[in-house]
Amino acid sequence: MSEFFSLFIKAALVENMPLTLFLGLCTFLALSRRPGTAVGLGIAVTAVMAVTVPLNQLLYNAILAPGALRWAGFPDIDLSYLSLIVFIGVIAATVQLIEMLLDRFFPAIYAAFGVFLPLLTVQCAILAGSLFMVERRFDFTDSIAYGMGSGAGFAVAVIMLSAIRTRLAYADLPAGLRGLGITFILAGMMSLGFSSFAQMVTQ
């Protein structure tokens, strides 16, 4: 259990997708203007990553990995070159399924979150979670912890940035820093803060 929690914290803070690995910055910057949108985006990213990373782990190790089809009598088959296509397909199907479930059973949540749910299909941070899972050879339990941690880290980062941007709406900023100018500066400062977690781990 301690290893599960340790990997969760590492994925959320030490290897934070937008602030440490600089992945998913497009939606991170664009949808952090309002706290409500940021919370919805964070929940959606967490849900999609928590589902797709373990699911892709099962598909990779059961079908795509070298020698994975030994159970079917094909020990020499290597389908790992199809990983990218399969992972993207799983992510797209998961996003579509979540969108349909929200629309059917939770219409209020769908009305708030459904606007940007389709954007998650092409979110590089979500795909990176599955690719890192393969590179680091996570088992199924580790992939659950990593998927949940990566999504939670993205949610924390985008909600924090949204809260700061909301307060700065009342600040008298120079004209050149208004909008994305100050947002890039904030993201850089937050990135420096999150990088301190990596230094704490290495001590």
C-alpha positions, -999 to +999 in steps of 0.1 A: +000+000+000+029+023+008+043+018-027+009+026-043+007+058-023+044+067-030+039+063-068+006+083-066+024+112-048+054+110-072+031+112-103+010+140-088+038+163-075+073+152-086+064+144-122+035+168-125+023+167-162+019+204-169+044+220-145+073+195-144+070+176-177+053+205-196+027+183-212-009+193-218-001+230-216-026+239-243-057+231-222-038+239-190-034+276-200-066+280-221-091+266-196-077+280-164-095+314-166-124+304-144-123+282-113-155+263-124-140+253-157-107+244-141-123+221-116-143+204-144-112+200-165-093+185-135-120+160-128-123+150-164-086+145-168-083+125-136-112+103-146-099+096-181-063+089-170-075+067-141-093+045-167-071+046-198-036+040-182-046+007-165-067-004-195-038+003-219-015-016-195-038-047-198-040-044-236-002-039-240+008-068-219-019-092-231-017-085-269+009-059-280+041-066-261+068-088-276+058-124-268+024-114-253+005-137-277+023-168-264-010-179-249-025-180-284+003-200-298+023-171-314+053-165-291+073-146-317+047-120-326+055-084-317+027-059-321+043-032-300+045-010-331+007-006-329+008+008-293+003+044-303-027+037-324-043+014-298-036+038-270-052+067-289-082+046-298-087+035-261-085+072-250-110+083-276-134+055-268-131+062-230-137+099-235-168+092-256-181+066-231-177+091-202-194+118-222-224+095-230-227+083-194-226+119-181-252+129-206-275+100-197-272+098-159-257+131-148-270+158-171-261+186-147-225+175-147-225+170-184-237+205-189-208+218-169-181+195-181-193+183-215-180+213-234-143+204-230-146+166-226-139+160-264-107+180-261-093+153-239-091+129-268-061+149-282-046+158-248-009+149-249-007+145-212-033+117-212-014+099-240+019+104-222+005+086-191+001+054-212+035+058-229+053+063-196+035+033-183+051+012-211+085+027-208+087+021-170+071-013-172+044-007-146+023-036-136-015-032-133-015-019-097+013+006-105-006+018-136-037+025-115-016+046-091+002+064-119-029+072-138-048+085-108-018+104-095-010+120-129-047+131-133-048+144-097-016+163-103-030+180-134-062+188-115-043+204-086-021+225-110-049+238-132-071+247-101-042+265-085-035+285-116-072+293-120-074+306-085-044+329-089-057+342-123-091+350-107-074+371-080-052+388-106-083+399-125-086+427-099-049+437-101-036+467-120-012+449-144+008+466-171-008+463-205+019+439-218+013+414-190-024+411-192-039+378-204-015+351-214+016+372-205+011+370-168-002+334-172+031+322-186+049+340-158+026+323-132+030+289-148+068+293-147+068+303-110+045+274-102+069+251-121+098+262-100+078+255-069+069+220-081+105+213-091+114+215-054+095+183-048+120+165-070+148+179-050+132+166-018+129+131-032+166+130-043+178+140-008 
